[in-house]
Amino acid sequence: MTPTITAFEHSPDGGQGLARDTRVRWAFEEVGQPYKVHLVSFNAMKEPEHMARHPFGQIPTYEEGNLVLFESGAIVFHIAERHAGLLPAEAEARARAIAWMFAALNTVEPPILDRATTWISEWKEPWCEQRLRLVDDRIRDRLGDLSTRLGSADWLDGPFSAGDLMMVSVLIRLRSSGILDEYPNLSAYVARGEARPAYRRAFAAQLAINAGKQPA
């Protein structure tokens, strides 16, 4: 049975890879698993049909038979567990890759999302500039540690894994901020992720929807 995911009918970023369905698409492409996409509008996301899939009315969701999942990290983890290519076979390496997935979502992403929220919701407030400086300092603390850990390696722990997929997906959100450019090894790390054929296919598929075209 081909799994189905939900995605924005019109993504807020115009299909530039920031919506979280990109992570799921990328995982499918890495493991060679076909998938279907059900597009939802912002209004439909809050209607009972979609709320039954995702209790917080967001995207993406994953459906396969009777199984319904929400949260991009959980969905990518499910895909990685079921298909070879995103988690190492060796038990300890596998555990470390999973740890990096959690680090991306729980340690690195929160201040990055806080920055985006500040820009979107608080830019008119008189204290916005000061708040952004504080948030950017928090981001730099995380990136400094991550940069040190990555060093000159291509990936976080041996070959590319779901941990790298999630981390690159998180760091891409800093593309327009200029902060990532302060860490050349992290910029190169993100570029390696974006250069992977699987990522390029996932990005193209999301962009095509938002450009009003059928993906190739």
C-alpha positions as CSV (number, residue, x, y, z in Angstrom):
1,M,0.0,0.0,0.0
2,T,1.4,3.4,-1.0
3,P,1.5,5.8,2.0
4,T,-0.2,9.2,1.7
5,I,1.1,12.4,3.3
6,T,-0.6,15.8,3.7
7,A,1.0,19.0,2.6
8,F,0.1,22.7,2.2
9,E,-2.1,23.5,-0.8
10,H,-0.1,26.8,-0.9
11,S,3.0,26.7,1.3
12,P,3.7,29.9,3.2
13,D,7.3,29.8,1.9
14,G,6.2,29.3,-1.7
15,G,7.7,25.9,-1.9
16,Q,11.3,26.7,-0.8
17,G,11.7,23.7,1.4
18,L,10.8,25.1,4.8
19,A,7.5,23.3,5.2
20,R,7.9,20.2,7.2
21,D,6.5,17.9,4.5
22,T,9.9,18.4,2.8
23,R,11.5,16.3,5.4
24,V,9.1,13.5,4.9
25,R,9.4,13.7,1.1
26,W,13.2,13.7,1.4
27,A,13.1,10.5,3.6
28,F,10.8,8.8,1.0
29,E,13.2,9.7,-1.8
30,E,16.3,8.5,0.1
31,V,14.8,5.0,0.7
32,G,13.1,4.8,-2.7
33,Q,9.5,4.6,-1.4
34,P,6.7,5.9,-3.6
35,Y,4.2,8.1,-1.8
36,K,1.0,10.1,-2.5
37,V,0.3,13.7,-1.4
38,H,-3.1,15.0,-0.3
39,L,-3.1,18.8,-0.4
40,V,-4.9,20.7,2.3
41,S,-5.8,24.4,2.6
42,F,-5.3,26.4,5.8
43,N,-9.0,26.2,6.5
44,A,-9.2,22.5,5.9
45,M,-6.4,21.9,8.4
46,K,-8.7,23.0,11.2
47,E,-11.7,21.0,10.0
48,P,-12.7,17.7,11.7
49,E,-11.4,15.5,8.9
50,H,-7.8,16.8,9.2
51,M,-7.9,17.2,13.0
52,A,-8.6,13.5,13.2
53,R,-5.2,13.0,11.5
54,H,-3.4,15.7,13.4
55,P,-4.7,16.8,16.8
56,F,-3.1,20.2,16.4
57,G,-4.3,20.9,12.9
58,Q,-0.9,21.0,11.2
59,I,1.0,19.2,8.4
60,P,2.4,16.8,7.6
61,T,0.5,13.6,8.4
62,Y,1.1,10.1,7.2
63,E,-1.5,7.5,6.4
64,E,-0.9,3.8,5.4
65,G,-3.8,1.4,5.9
66,N,-5.0,1.9,9.5
67,L,-1.9,3.7,10.6
68,V,-2.1,7.5,10.9
69,L,0.9,9.4,12.2
70,F,1.6,13.1,12.8
71,E,4.8,15.1,13.5
72,S,7.6,15.1,10.9
73,G,10.2,13.6,13.2
74,A,8.0,10.6,14.1
75,I,7.1,10.1,10.4
76,V,10.7,10.2,9.3
77,F,11.7,7.8,12.1
78,H,8.9,5.4,11.0
79,I,10.1,5.5,7.4
80,A,13.7,5.0,8.5
81,E,12.8,2.0,10.6
82,R,10.9,0.3,7.8
83,H,13.3,0.9,4.9
84,A,17.1,0.5,4.6
85,G,19.1,3.6,3.9
86,L,18.5,6.1,6.7
87,L,19.6,4.2,9.9
88,P,22.7,2.1,10.3
89,A,22.4,-1.6,10.8
90,E,24.8,-1.7,13.7
91,A,22.9,-1.2,16.9
92,E,25.1,1.5,18.6
93,A,25.5,3.5,15.4
94,R,21.7,3.3,14.9
95,A,21.2,4.6,18.4
96,R,23.5,7.5,17.8
97,A,21.7,8.4,14.5
98,I,18.4,8.5,16.4
99,A,20.0,10.7,19.1
100,W,20.9,13.2,16.4
101,M,17.3,13.2,15.1
102,F,16.2,14.2,18.6
103,A,19.0,16.8,18.9
104,A,17.9,18.4,15.7
105,L,14.3,18.8,16.8
106,N,14.7,19.3,20.5
107,T,18.0,21.3,20.9
108,V,18.8,23.0,17.6
109,E,15.4,23.8,16.1
110,P,13.6,25.6,19.0
111,P,15.6,28.9,19.0
112,I,15.5,28.9,15.2
113,L,11.8,28.6,15.2
114,D,11.7,31.3,17.9
115,R,13.5,33.6,15.6
116,A,11.0,33.0,12.8
117,T,8.1,33.6,15.1
118,T,9.6,36.8,16.3
119,W,10.0,38.1,12.8
120,I,6.5,37.1,11.7
121,S,4.5,38.0,14.8
122,E,6.4,40.6,16.7
123,W,8.3,42.7,14.2
124,K,6.1,45.8,15.0
125,E,6.8,45.7,18.7
126,P,9.4,48.2,20.1
127,W,11.3,45.4,21.8
128,C,11.6,43.2,18.7
129,E,15.1,44.1,17.8
130,Q,16.4,43.4,21.3
131,R,14.5,40.1,21.4
132,L,16.0,39.1,18.1
133,R,19.5,39.7,19.4
134,L,18.9,37.4,22.4
135,V,17.4,34.7,20.2
136,D,20.3,35.0,17.7
137,D,22.7,34.6,20.6
138,R,20.9,31.4,21.6
139,I,21.2,30.1,18.0
140,R,24.9,30.9,17.9
141,D,25.4,28.9,21.1
142,R,23.8,25.9,19.5
143,L,25.6,26.3,16.2
144,G,29.0,26.8,17.9
145,D,28.7,23.5,19.7
146,L,27.4,21.7,16.5
147,S,30.2,23.2,14.4
148,T,32.8,21.9,16.9
149,R,31.2,18.5,16.9
150,L,31.0,18.2,13.1
151,G,34.5,19.5,12.6
152,S,35.7,18.6,9.1
153,A,33.5,15.5,8.8
154,D,30.9,15.2,6.0
155,W,28.2,14.0,8.3
156,L,27.5,13.9,12.0
157,D,28.3,10.3,12.7
158,G,29.7,8.2,9.9
159,P,27.6,7.9,6.7
160,F,24.6,10.1,6.0
161,S,21.6,9.1,8.2
162,A,18.2,10.2,9.3
163,G,20.0,12.3,11.9
164,D,21.7,14.3,9.1
165,L,18.4,14.6,7.2
166,M,16.7,16.2,10.2
167,M,19.6,18.4,11.1
168,V,20.0,19.8,7.6
169,S,16.2,20.3,7.4
170,V,16.4,22.4,10.6
171,L,19.5,24.4,9.5
172,I,18.0,25.3,6.2
173,R,15.6,27.6,8.1
174,L,18.6,29.9,8.7
175,R,19.4,30.3,5.0
176,S,18.2,33.9,4.8
177,S,19.4,35.0,8.2
178,G,23.2,35.1,7.4
179,I,23.9,33.4,10.8
180,L,24.8,30.1,9.2
181,D,27.5,31.8,7.1
182,E,29.4,32.4,10.3
183,Y,30.1,28.7,10.5
184,P,31.7,27.6,7.1
185,N,31.7,23.9,8.0
186,L,27.9,24.0,8.8
187,S,27.2,25.9,5.6
188,A,29.1,23.3,3.6
189,Y,27.2,20.6,5.6
190,V,23.9,22.0,4.6
191,A,25.0,22.4,1.0
192,R,26.0,18.7,0.9
193,G,22.5,17.8,2.1
194,E,20.8,20.0,-0.4
195,A,23.0,18.5,-3.2
196,R,21.8,14.9,-2.5
197,P,19.6,13.7,-5.4
198,A,16.9,12.6,-3.0
199,Y,16.7,16.1,-1.5
200,R,16.6,17.7,-4.9
201,R,13.7,15.5,-6.0
202,A,11.8,16.3,-2.7
203,F,12.4,20.0,-3.1
204,A,11.3,20.0,-6.8
205,A,8.1,18.1,-5.9
206,Q,7.1,20.7,-3.3
207,L,8.1,23.6,-5.5
208,A,6.1,22.3,-8.4
209,I,2.9,22.2,-6.4
210,N,3.4,25.8,-5.3
211,A,4.2,26.9,-8.8
212,G,1.0,25.3,-10.0
213,K,2.8,22.6,-12.0
214,Q,2.7,18.8,-11.9
215,P,6.0,17.4,-10.5
216,A,8.1,15.3,-12.8
